[in-house]
Amino acid sequence: MSLTLTEARERAALVSGVSYELHFDLTTRGSYHCRAVVRFTTSRPGASTFLELANAEEVTVDGSPATYDGRRIALDDLAADHQVVVEARIPYVTDGDGMYTFTDPADGETYVGAYVGMDVAQRVFPCFDQNDLKAPVTVSVTVPDGWTVLANGRTDRTEPAGDGLVTWHVATTPPIPLPMFTVCAGPFHSVTWEHGGLPFGWHARASLAGQLDRDAEELRRVTEACFDHYLELFEEPFAFGSYDQAFVPGLNWGALENPGCVTYRDEILPVGTPTRNERRKRGMIIAHEMAHQWFGNLTTMTWWEDTWLQESFADYMGFRVASDAAGFEDAFVDFSIGKKVGGYAADERRSTHPVAPLAEEVPDVDAATGNFDAISYAKGNSAVRQLVTWLGDEDFLAGVRAYFSRHRFGNATLDDFVDALDSATDRDVRGWVTAWLRSSGFDTVRVTRDGDDVVLTREGSRPHRFEVARYDAELLPLDGAVVDLAAEPVRLPGAPVVVPNAAGETFARLRLDHRSWEALSADLALVERDDTRAIVWSTAMDMVRCGDLAAVDFLGLVTRHLPRERNATLVDAVLGWSADALLPRALAPDEVTDALAQLAAACESGLASGPDADVAVALTRRLATTSPDSMLLGQWLVDRETHTGIEVDQHLRWLAVQRLASLGALEAEAIAEEREADGTIQGVLGAAHALAAIPTPEAKDAAWQRLLGEPPLSNREFEATAAGFWHPEHTALVADHVGRYLTDGLAVARQRGPGFEDMLGRAFPGIPLTDDQVGAVRAALEGDVPPILRRFWDDRYDDVLTGHR
């Protein structure tokens, strides 16, 4: 039962002055005990409302059995000022939605974390689970002695609890949105310090102590640089009493912006030394989550139609601040070639929606779940960047400062944000919002030639401001220009090559004239600017998706240009898109092996050219996943060094093992030996992937049983097993499982709930599908499919249809 907009509005009108006093006992197996004291005031004494609490095993209210249906606790005949005491026993989870528990195979240590987000706080403790009932929270947690407890507030004190246990008391927070609550506990290794009068900390599992210490200096530098930069930009103090950041196991999101205690997937703290590309991505994520301390935690959207007010802004600020403050100047290159490409695809699916829909267009939380997508992130990021370009940075920041000042610790809507911008500029902000945020779809910017002039035209309805890059016949730069393109075409002096939106300032499809495209496709590597090459590559990807460029021609671009590409981000993104989108959607099954060999040859050619270290690592990792040469990969495992001198660290070793398994060159016994030699969670997941990739009917059947059988796999093991199972070269071998995925998988999803729906949706068959299989997907969607899974299947169905043009 999903909370509806009507219910949320009614409850917000009835309830105010909410506070929580929570105690968690995390010392038992299987489930934990929660005691919650919920205080609030009602505007109508004698009225009724409800607290949400999902899947609890035992529930009492004020000492008596509760009226509880497994999701909601009834609260009837309420006084004006009320205090409810709820005691509950709640199961731990392994799917990442709730109080997650994990035992580290490296050392046997256990970690527990409350990972929440939309509609998940209620899986941890009884609450009014909606954004506009923000509340101060006081937490205490009983854990084994030797554990550390991290939460939204600063640790106040600890006290012995007997029998080797200790209770941690956490200071009461300011009002926070309940979907951003967290508690993390375990024997963490920590690096702590003070900055600007506040305690800061980075934390990781004990088995990752060496990795945290290795990266601690940079993590501290990036944290402080971003923190100081936000204080300067926003002129609004940091609102919370401390700032902890923890690498945690099993998090479904890349990271979660909990006030004062951000959690990150611990894969972001790699076992091997991180490349600059990995460090830059991590820096962007750190900046993104820190932006949320203002955009989302200080000022919070009222209802889920304004997801963009948090995610779009944090995504834009993350890339911007990683570039401007954290020292990763090419951050927006990554955005243009990565997330933005996904935004264009998302905006042409049936599930597309405006960046800022009306509240009534998001009638319940289930509907809102789908809006945490590439529209709210990638397109929304692009819209904010275009707003800044169109409005000017000074006026934009003045509006942002007014917004925070007016709604500090409160809730806000799009209208509130527009009012704040209106106070800072004379430009027609409301007209811009209507054009950019209230409708779906995107414009096309087209380049044509008229005599000696170049003509830019817009197919669509939005105003655009962007840079136009001009090049001579040798692709050397000429003078460029910043243009405003609306209904009237823009004429520019001619040049052999013209690239609009050269820095990626706007969100629009780009179609170049024949002369420009021919020159770029012949020698793209000569273009000096990384951001412009990123735009050209992303345009080529879009052309493939639209049927304007054949897959074989895109592979020709890869073969010609990737060996000379000097930006590791572009290398990794182009090869990754080729493997994840081109192979399963734009090729026939019998073309996949040759295409992989072409990608491998491009990697080999690039490595032979003597690239810098980051490019060499990117090429080597992709070679490990595409090479048809089992002898080469097998030699890497023996020599622990590639033929080009790159060290075979544990990450690269598992990539090679997985590829050898998919080629049929490594059996289960050898994979088990690799697993025994690597006692970490990386070894568990690497082996799960490799075992599922063995190209025999027996191995595939065993992997299928692991995916859908009992006991359920954890979210990470499921993800790894599915990735190995649906190998695009094994299409014939797993073809019969497509139908089983749609039927057996659906049945299990109905039993296990939203967490499994999400995992199953992400595990959609990554192989070229036949017309009959596409029809089976369509038929499945005509039935009763739970909402989270339906959204994944709808989107993958649209993607597959695009590839079947």
C-alpha positions in Angstrom: 0.0 0.0 0.0 1.7 3.1 -1.3 1.2 6.5 0.4 -0.9 8.7 -1.8 -0.7 12.4 -2.4 -4.1 12.9 -0.9 -3.2 10.9 2.3 0.1 12.9 2.6 -1.7 16.2 2.4 -4.4 15.2 4.8 -1.8 13.9 7.3 0.4 17.0 7.0 -2.7 19.2 7.6 -3.5 17.2 10.8 -0.1 16.5 12.3 2.6 19.0 13.3 5.4 19.4 15.8 6.7 15.8 15.2 9.8 14.5 17.0 11.3 11.0 17.4 13.2 9.3 20.2 14.5 6.0 18.9 16.4 3.1 20.4 17.8 0.2 18.4 19.2 -3.0 19.9 21.4 -4.4 17.2 22.8 -7.3 19.2 20.5 -10.1 18.1 20.5 -12.2 14.9 17.8 -12.3 12.3 15.9 -9.3 13.6 16.5 -6.2 15.8 14.5 -4.5 18.5 13.3 -0.9 18.0 11.6 1.3 20.6 10.2 4.5 19.2 8.7 7.4 21.1 6.8 9.6 18.6 5.6 13.0 19.8 3.3 15.2 17.8 0.4 17.6 17.9 -2.9 17.3 16.0 -5.0 20.1 14.7 -8.2 18.2 15.4 -8.3 16.3 18.8 -10.1 13.0 18.5 -9.0 12.5 14.8 -7.3 9.4 13.5 -4.1 8.9 11.5 -1.4 6.2 11.1 2.2 5.5 11.4 4.0 3.5 8.8 6.0 0.4 9.7 6.7 -2.3 7.2 7.1 -6.1 7.8 7.5 -6.0 11.6 7.2 -9.3 13.4 5.9 -7.9 16.7 4.3 -4.5 17.4 2.8 -2.8 20.5 1.5 0.7 21.0 1.7 2.1 24.5 2.2 -1.4 25.8 -0.9 -2.9 24.1 -1.1 -5.0 20.9 -1.3 -2.6 17.9 -3.9 -2.4 15.2 -1.4 -3.3 12.5 -1.8 -4.6 9.0 1.9 -5.2 8.2 2.4 -1.8 6.8 0.4 0.7 8.9 -0.2 1.2 12.6 -3.6 2.8 13.3 -3.7 5.8 15.7 -7.2 6.6 16.7 -9.0 9.2 19.0 -5.8 11.3 19.3 -5.3 14.0 21.9 -4.1 17.5 20.9 -0.6 16.7 22.1 0.2 13.1 21.8 3.0 10.7 22.6 3.0 7.2 21.1 5.4 4.5 22.3 5.9 1.8 19.7 7.9 -1.3 20.3 8.7 -3.6 17.4 10.9 -6.5 16.3 11.9 -6.0 12.7 13.9 -8.4 10.4 17.2 -7.4 9.0 17.4 -7.4 5.2 20.0 -8.3 2.6 18.4 -6.5 -0.4 19.5 -3.0 0.7 16.0 -1.7 1.6 15.9 -1.4 5.4 18.3 -2.4 8.2 20.9 -4.2 6.1 23.3 -6.8 7.7 26.5 -8.0 6.2 29.3 -10.3 7.4 32.6 -9.5 5.8 34.2 -12.7 4.4 37.6 -11.1 4.8 37.6 -11.2 8.6 34.1 -12.4 9.7 33.2 -9.0 11.1 29.5 -7.9 11.0 28.2 -4.6 9.9 24.6 -3.2 10.1 23.2 -0.2 8.3 19.9 1.5 8.0 19.7 2.4 4.3 16.5 4.3 3.7 15.4 6.7 1.0 11.9 7.0 -0.5 9.4 4.8 1.3 12.1 2.9 3.2 12.3 4.7 6.6 9.2 2.8 7.5 11.2 -0.5 7.0 13.5 0.6 9.8 11.3 2.3 12.5 7.6 3.5 12.9 7.3 7.0 11.4 5.2 9.4 9.4 7.1 8.6 6.2 6.8 11.7 4.2 9.0 14.7 3.4 6.9 17.5 4.7 6.7 16.1 8.3 10.4 16.8 9.0 11.4 16.1 12.6 14.2 16.2 15.0 15.5 12.7 15.8 17.2 11.5 19.0 18.9 8.1 18.6 20.5 5.6 20.9 21.9 2.3 19.8 23.1 -0.8 21.7 25.9 -2.7 20.0 28.8 -5.0 20.9 31.7 -3.2 22.6 34.3 -2.3 20.0 31.8 -1.2 17.4 31.3 2.4 16.1 27.9 3.9 15.6 27.3 6.6 13.0 24.1 8.5 12.6 22.6 11.8 11.5 23.8 13.6 14.7 27.1 13.9 16.6 27.8 11.1 19.1 26.9 12.6 22.5 28.1 9.8 24.8 28.5 6.1 25.3 27.7 3.9 28.3 28.2 0.2 29.2 25.1 -1.9 28.6 26.4 -5.1 30.3 27.6 -8.5 28.8 30.1 -6.9 26.5 27.6 -4.4 25.1 27.6 -0.6 24.9 24.9 1.9 24.2 25.8 4.9 22.0 23.8 8.1 22.4 23.5 10.5 19.5 22.7 14.2 19.8 19.3 15.3 18.7 19.3 16.5 15.1 17.6 19.6 13.7 14.5 18.8 11.7 15.4 16.3 9.0 13.4 14.6 6.2 12.7 11.0 7.4 13.7 9.4 4.1 17.2 10.6 4.9 17.6 8.9 8.3 20.5 6.6 8.9 22.2 4.5 11.5 25.4 2.5 10.6 27.2 0.3 13.1 30.1 -2.1 13.1 33.9 -2.2 13.8 34.6 0.6 11.4 38.1 1.9 10.7 37.9 5.7 10.9 39.9 8.7 10.0 38.6 11.8 11.8 39.6 15.5 12.1 38.1 18.9 12.6 37.5 21.6 10.0 35.7 24.9 10.5 34.9 24.0 14.0 33.0 20.8 13.1 34.0 17.1 13.5 34.6 15.3 10.2 35.2 11.6 9.5 35.7 9.0 6.8 34.8 5.4 7.8 35.2 2.0 6.2 35.1 -1.7 7.0 38.0 -2.9 9.1 39.2 -5.0 6.2 39.4 -1.9 4.0 41.6 0.0 6.6 44.6 0.0 4.2 42.6 1.4 1.4 41.1 4.1 3.5 44.5 5.1 4.9 45.9 5.1 1.4 43.2 7.5 0.1 42.6 9.5 3.4 44.7 12.5 2.4 42.8 13.0 -0.9 39.4 12.2 0.7 40.0 14.9 3.3 41.3 17.4 0.7 38.2 16.9 -1.6 35.8 17.0 1.4 37.3 20.3 2.7 37.6 21.9 -0.7 33.9 21.1 -1.6 32.7 22.1 1.9 34.4 25.5 1.8 33.3 26.1 -1.7 29.6 25.5 -0.9 29.8 27.8 2.1 31.1 30.5 -0.3 28.5 29.8 -3.0 25.5 29.5 -0.9 26.4 31.9 2.0 24.3 29.5 4.2 25.9 27.8 7.1 26.1 24.0 7.2 23.1 23.0 9.2 24.2 19.8 11.0 26.4 19.1 14.0 29.0 16.9 12.3 29.9 15.5 8.8 30.7 11.8 8.6 31.1 9.9 5.4 31.1 6.1 5.4 31.9 3.4 2.8 29.3 0.8 3.6 28.5 -2.7 2.2 25.4 -3.4 0.2 24.0 0.1 -0.5 21.7 0.0 -3.5 22.4 3.6 -4.5 25.8 4.9 -5.5 25.6 7.0 -2.3 22.9 8.4 0.0 23.0 12.0 1.3 21.8 11.4 4.8 22.1 14.7 6.8 25.4 14.8 8.6 26.3 11.2 7.7 26.6 10.3 4.0 26.8 6.7 3.0 28.7 5.4 -0.1 28.9 2.1 -1.8 32.2 0.7 -0.6 33.2 -0.2 -4.1 34.0 3.5 -4.4 37.0 2.7 -2.2 38.6 0.2 -4.6 41.0 -2.5 -3.5 43.5 -1.6 -6.1 45.0 1.9 -6.4 42.3 4.1 -8.0 43.0 5.7 -11.3 42.5 9.4 -11.9 39.2 8.5 -13.7 38.0 6.7 -10.6 39.1 9.4 -8.3 37.3 12.0 -10.4 34.1 10.0 -10.4 34.4 9.7 -6.6 35.1 13.4 -6.2 32.0 14.2 -8.2 29.9 11.9 -6.0 31.3 13.5 -2.8 30.4 16.9 -4.2 26.9 15.7 -5.2 26.1 14.3 -1.8 27.4 17.3 -0.1 25.2 19.6 -2.2 22.3 17.7 -0.8 23.1 18.9 2.7 21.5 22.2 1.3 19.4 21.0 -1.6 17.3 18.3 0.1 18.3 18.3 3.8 18.2 21.9 4.8 15.4 22.7 2.3 13.3 19.7 1.3 10.8 19.2 -1.4 7.2 19.0 -0.2 6.1 16.1 -2.4 7.8 13.9 -4.9 6.9 15.9 -8.0 9.8 18.1 -7.1 12.4 15.4 -7.0 14.3 17.6 -9.5 14.7 20.3 -6.8 17.0 17.9 -5.0 18.5 15.5 -7.6 18.9 17.8 -10.6 20.6 20.5 -8.5 22.8 18.1 -6.6 23.8 16.4 -9.9 24.7 19.8 -11.5 26.5 21.1 -8.4 28.3 17.8 -8.1 29.9 18.0 -11.5 30.4 21.8 -11.2 32.1 21.7 -7.7 34.2 18.7 -8.5 35.6 20.8 -11.4 35.8 24.2 -9.7 36.9 23.2 -6.2 38.1 19.6 -6.1 40.6 19.8 -8.9 38.8 17.6 -11.5 38.5 20.1 -14.3 37.1 17.6 -16.9 34.1 16.6 -14.7 31.5 17.7 -17.3 33.2 15.6 -20.0 32.2 12.6 -18.0 28.6 13.9 -17.8 28.3 14.6 -21.6 29.5 11.2 -22.6 27.9 9.2 -19.8 24.8 10.3 -17.9 23.6 12.8 -20.5 23.5 10.1 -23.2 21.2 8.1 -20.9 19.0 11.2 -20.5 18.3 11.5 -24.2 17.3 7.8 -24.3 15.1 8.2 -21.3 13.3 11.2 -22.7 12.1 9.2 -25.7 10.7 6.3 -23.8 7.0 6.0 -23.0 7.9 6.5 -19.3 9.3 10.0 -19.9 7.9 12.8 -17.8 8.6 16.5 -17.3 11.6 17.4 -15.2 9.1 19.1 -12.9 5.6 17.5 -13.2 2.6 18.7 -11.4 1.9 17.2 -8.0 -1.2 15.5 -9.3 0.9 13.8 -11.9 2.7 11.9 -9.1 -0.4 10.5 -7.3 1.4 8.2 -4.9 4.9 7.1 -3.8 4.9 4.1 -6.2 4.5 6.6 -9.1 7.3 8.7 -7.6 9.7 5.8 -7.5 10.1 5.9 -11.3 11.1 9.6 -11.2 14.5 8.8 -9.7 15.7 8.3 -13.3 17.7 9.9 -16.0 15.1 12.6 -16.5 15.5 13.9 -12.9 19.3 13.4 -12.9 20.8 13.8 -16.4 18.1 15.9 -18.1 17.5 17.9 -14.9 21.2 18.5 -14.5 21.3 19.8 -18.1 18.3 22.0 -17.5 19.9 23.6 -14.4 23.2 24.1 -16.4 21.2 25.7 -19.2 19.4 27.9 -16.6 22.7 29.1 -15.2 24.0 29.8 -18.7 20.8 31.7 -19.7 20.4 33.5 -16.4 24.0 34.2 -15.5 25.8 32.8 -12.5 25.5 35.8 -10.3 21.7 36.0 -10.5 21.3 32.2 -10.2 23.3 32.1 -7.0 21.4 35.1 -5.6 18.2 33.2 -6.2 19.5 30.1 -4.6 20.6 32.0 -1.5 17.2 33.6 -1.2 15.6 30.1 -1.5 17.6 28.7 1.3 17.1 31.7 3.5 13.3 31.6 3.1 12.9 27.9 3.6 15.6 26.9 6.1 14.7 23.6 7.8 11.4 23.7 5.9 9.8 22.4 2.7 9.4 24.0 -0.6 8.0 23.6 -4.1 8.9 24.7 -7.7 6.9 27.9 -7.2 8.9 28.7 -4.1 12.2 28.3 -6.0 10.9 30.4 -8.9 9.8 33.1 -6.5 13.4 33.2 -5.1 14.9 33.4 -8.6 12.4 36.2 -9.6 13.7 38.2 -6.7 17.2 38.1 -8.2 16.6 38.8 -11.9 14.5 40.7 -14.4 14.4 37.8 -16.8 11.2 35.8 -17.4 12.0 32.9 -15.2 8.5 31.6 -15.2 8.4 31.5 -19.0 11.7 29.6 -19.0 10.4 27.1 -16.4 7.3 26.5 -18.5 9.4 25.8 -21.6 12.1 23.7 -20.0 10.6 22.0 -16.9 6.9 21.5 -17.5 7.0 19.4 -20.7 8.9 16.3 -21.8 11.0 15.7 -24.8 13.9 17.7 -26.2 14.7 19.8 -29.2 17.1 19.2 -32.1 19.8 21.7 -33.1 20.5 21.2 -36.8 23.4 22.6 -38.8 23.0 23.4 -42.5 24.9 25.5 -45.0 23.7 28.4 -47.1 26.4 29.6 -49.5 29.3 30.7 -47.4 27.3 30.8 -44.2 26.4 28.1 -41.6 22.8 28.2 -40.4 21.7 26.8 -37.0 18.0 25.9 -36.7 16.0 24.7 -33.8 13.4 21.9 -34.1 11.4 22.4 -31.0 10.2 25.0 -28.6 12.9 25.9 -26.0 15.3 28.7 -25.9 19.0 27.6 -26.0 22.3 29.4 -25.2 25.4 27.5 -26.1 28.9 27.8 -27.5 29.6 27.0 -31.2 33.1 25.6 -32.0 34.5 26.2 -35.5 37.4 24.3 -37.1 39.4 24.5 -40.2 39.9 21.5 -42.6 42.7 20.1 -40.4 40.4 20.4 -37.4 42.4 23.2 -35.9 40.3 25.6 -33.9 39.0 28.9 -35.3 37.2 31.6 -33.4 34.0 30.3 -31.8 30.9 32.1 -30.6 28.2 31.9 -27.9 24.7 32.1 -29.5 21.1 32.2 -28.4 19.0 30.0 -30.6 15.2 30.2 -30.5 12.5 30.2 -33.2 14.7 32.3 -35.6 17.7 30.6 -37.3 21.1 31.8 -36.4 23.6 32.5 -39.3 27.3 32.3 -38.7 30.4 32.8 -40.9 31.2 29.5 -42.6 33.9 27.1 -41.6 34.9 23.6 -42.7 33.7 22.1 -39.4 31.0 23.5 -37.0 30.0 21.9 -33.7 27.1 23.6 -31.8 26.8 23.0 -28.1 30.5 22.4 -28.1 30.8 22.5 -24.3 27.5 20.7 -23.6 25.7 23.6 -22.1 22.2 22.6 -23.3 20.1 19.5 -23.7 19.3 19.0 -27.4 19.9 16.4 -30.1 22.6 17.5 -32.4 22.6 16.9 -36.2 25.7 18.2 -38.0 25.9 19.0 -41.7 27.5 16.4 -44.0 30.7 18.3 -44.4 31.3 18.7 -40.6 30.3 15.1 -39.9 32.6 13.6 -42.6 35.6 15.6 -41.3 35.0 14.6 -37.7 34.3 11.0 -38.4 37.5 10.8 -40.4 39.8 12.2 -37.8 38.0 13.0 -34.5 41.1 12.5 -32.5 42.6 15.7 -33.9 40.0 17.8 -32.1 41.9 19.3 -29.2 39.1 19.8 -26.7 37.9 16.9 -24.6 34.4 18.3 -24.1 33.8 18.8 -27.8 35.0 15.2 -28.6 32.6 14.0 -25.9 29.7 15.8 -27.7 30.7 14.3 -31.0 30.9 10.8 -29.5 27.6 11.2 -27.8 26.0 12.4 -31.0 27.3 9.2 -32.7 25.7 7.1 -30.0 22.4 8.9 -30.5 22.6 8.4 -34.2 23.0 4.7 -33.7 20.0 4.7 -31.4 17.9 6.6 -33.9 19.0 4.4 -36.8 20.9 7.3 -38.5 24.3 5.5 -38.1 24.8 1.8 -38.6 26.4 -0.2 -35.8 29.1 -1.3 -38.1 29.9 2.3 -38.8 30.0 3.1 -35.1 32.5 0.3 -34.6 34.5 1.8 -37.4 34.7 5.1 -35.4 35.9 3.1 -32.4 38.5 1.3 -34.5 39.8 4.5 -36.0 39.7 6.9 -33.1 39.8 5.1 -29.7 43.5 4.0 -30.2 44.4 7.7 -30.3 42.0 8.9 -27.6 43.9 10.6 -24.8 41.1 11.0 -22.3 40.5 7.9 -20.1 36.9 9.0 -19.4 36.1 9.0 -23.1 37.8 5.7 -23.6 35.9 4.0 -20.8 32.6 5.5 -21.7 32.7 4.7 -25.5 33.8 1.1 -24.9 31.3 0.7 -22.1 28.4 2.0 -24.2 29.5 -0.3 -27.0 29.4 -3.3 -24.7 26.2 -2.5 -22.8 24.0 -0.9 -25.5 25.4 -1.6 -28.9 26.0 -5.3 -28.6 22.6 -6.4 -27.1 20.4 -3.9 -29.0 21.9 -3.0 -32.3 23.5 -6.3 -33.4 22.3 -9.7 -34.3 23.5 -12.6 -32.1 25.9 -13.9 -34.8 27.5 -10.4 -35.0 28.4 -10.1 -31.3 31.6 -12.2 -31.3 33.1 -10.2 -34.2 32.1 -6.9 -32.6 33.8 -7.9 -29.3 36.9 -8.8 -31.3 36.8 -5.4 -32.9 36.6 -3.7 -29.6 39.5 -5.8 -28.3 41.6 -5.0 -31.4 40.9 -1.3 -30.7 42.1 -1.7 -27.2 45.3 -3.5 -28.3 46.0 -0.8 -30.9 45.6 1.9 -28.3 47.9 0.1 -25.8 50.5 -0.3 -28.6 50.6 3.5 -29.0 52.0 4.1 -25.6 49.1 6.0 -23.9 49.3 7.6 -20.4 48.7 5.5 -17.4 45.0 6.2 -16.9 44.2 5.5 -20.6 46.3 2.4 -20.5 44.4 1.0 -17.5 41.1 1.8 -19.1 42.1 0.1 -22.3 43.5 -2.9 -20.4 40.4 -3.4 -18.3 38.2 -3.3 -21.4 40.6 -5.7 -23.2 40.1 -8.1 -20.4 36.3 -8.1 -20.9 36.4 -8.4 -24.8 39.5 -10.3 -25.8 38.9 -13.6 -27.6 42.5 -14.7 -26.8 42.3 -17.1 -23.8 46.0 -17.8 -23.9 46.8 -14.1 -23.5 44.4 -13.7 -20.5 45.6 -16.9 -19.0 49.2 -15.7 -19.2 48.2 -12.5 -17.3 47.1 -14.7 -14.4 50.4 -16.5 -14.3 52.7 -13.4 -14.8 50.5 -11.0 -12.8 51.4 -8.5 -15.4 49.9 -7.8 -18.8 51.9 -8.0 -22.0 51.9 -4.1 -22.0 53.4 -3.9 -18.5 50.2 -3.1 -16.5 50.0 -4.8 -13.1 47.3 -7.4 -12.8 45.7 -6.2 -9.6 42.8 -8.0 -8.0 40.2 -6.1 -10.0 41.8 -6.8 -13.3 42.4 -10.4 -12.3 38.7 -11.0 -11.8 37.9 -9.3 -15.1 40.2 -11.8 -16.8 38.9 -14.7 -14.9 35.3 -13.8 -15.8 36.2 -13.4 -19.5 38.1 -16.8 -19.5 35.0 -18.4 -17.9 32.8 -16.9 -20.6 35.1 -18.3 -23.3 34.8 -21.7 -21.8 38.5 -21.6 -20.9 38.1 -21.8 -17.1 36.1 -24.4 -15.2 34.3 -24.2 -11.9 37.1 -25.8 -10.0 39.6 -23.1 -11.1 37.1 -20.4 -10.3 36.7 -21.9 -6.8 40.5 -21.8 -6.4 40.5 -18.1 -7.3 37.7 -17.5 -4.8 39.7 -19.2 -2.0 42.7 -17.1 -2.8 40.7 -13.9 -2.5 38.9 -14.0 0.8 37.2 -10.6 0.3 33.7 -9.7 -0.9 35.3 -8.9 -4.2 36.2 -12.5 -4.4 32.6 -13.6 -3.6 31.2 -11.4 -6.3 33.9 -12.1 -8.9 33.4 -15.8 -8.5 29.6 -15.5 -8.7 29.9 -13.6 -12.0 32.4 -16.1 -13.4 30.5 -19.2 -12.4 27.4 -17.8 -14.1 29.4 -17.0 -17.2 30.5 -20.6 -17.9 29.0 -21.4 -21.3 27.4 -24.8 -20.5 23.7 -25.7 -20.0 24.6 -27.1 -16.6 26.3 -23.9 -15.4 23.5 -21.7 -16.7 20.9 -23.8 -15.0 22.8 -23.7 -11.7 23.2 -19.9 -12.0 19.4 -19.6 -12.7 18.6 -21.6 -9.6 20.9 -19.3 -7.5 19.1 -16.2 -8.9 15.6 -17.3 -8.1 16.0 -20.0 -5.5 16.2 -20.1 -1.8 17.9 -18.8 0.2 17.7 -15.4 -1.6 21.0 -14.0 -2.8 22.1 -10.6 -1.4 21.6 -7.7 -3.7 25.3 -7.7 -4.7 25.5 -11.4 -5.3 22.3 -11.3 -7.4 23.7 -8.4 -9.5 27.0 -10.3 -10.1 25.3 -13.6 -11.0 22.9 -11.9 -13.4 25.8 -10.0 -15.1 27.6 -13.3 -15.8 24.5 -15.2 -16.8 23.3 -12.9 -19.6 26.5 -12.8 -21.6 25.7 -11.5 -25.2 27.9 -14.3 -26.8 25.7 -16.9 -25.0 22.4 -15.8 -26.6 21.6 -19.3 -27.9 22.5 -20.9 -24.7 20.2 -18.7 -22.5 17.5 -18.0 -25.0 15.0 -20.3 -23.2 15.6 -18.4 -20.0 14.1 -15.2 -21.4 10.6 -16.6 -21.0 11.4 -17.9 -17.6 12.8 -14.5 -16.5 9.4 -13.0 -17.4 7.3 -15.7 -15.7 9.3 -17.2 -12.9 11.0 -14.0 -12.1 7.7 -12.1 -11.9 6.3 -14.8 -9.5 9.3 -14.4 -7.2 9.1 -10.6 -7.4 5.5 -10.7 -6.2 6.6 -12.7 -3.2 9.7 -10.8 -2.2 8.6 -7.2 -2.8 10.2 -3.9 -3.9 13.8 -4.7 -3.2 13.8 -7.8 -5.4 11.7 -6.0 -8.1 14.5 -3.5 -8.4 17.2 -6.2 -8.6 15.2 -8.2 -11.1 14.4 -5.2 -13.3 18.1 -4.3 -13.5 18.8 -7.9 -14.5 16.8 -7.7 -17.7 18.3 -10.0 -20.4 21.4 -8.3 -21.8 21.4 -10.2 -25.0 20.0 -9.6 -28.5 16.3 -10.5 -28.4 14.3 -12.1 -31.2 11.0 -10.8 -32.4 9.2 -13.6 -30.5 11.1 -12.7 -27.3 10.2 -9.0 -27.7 6.6 -10.1 -28.1 6.8 -12.1 -24.8 8.0 -8.9 -23.1 5.0 -7.0 -24.5 2.6 -9.8 -23.4 4.1 -9.8 -19.9 3.5 -6.1 -19.6 -0.1 -6.6 -20.5 -0.5 -8.5 -17.2 -0.3 -7.6 -13.5 3.3 -6.4 -13.0 4.3 -4.7 -9.7 5.1 -1.0 -10.3 8.8 -0.9 -9.7 9.4 -3.9 -12.0 6.9 -2.6 -14.5 8.9 0.6 -14.9 12.1 -1.4 -15.6 10.4 -3.7 -18.1 8.6 -0.8 -19.9 11.9 1.0 -20.3 13.9 -2.0 -21.5 11.0 -2.9 -23.9 11.3 0.6 -25.4 15.0 0.3 -25.7 14.7 -3.1 -27.4 12.2 -1.8 -29.9 14.6 1.0 -30.7 17.3 -1.5 -31.4 14.9 -3.5 -33.6 14.4 -0.7 -36.1 
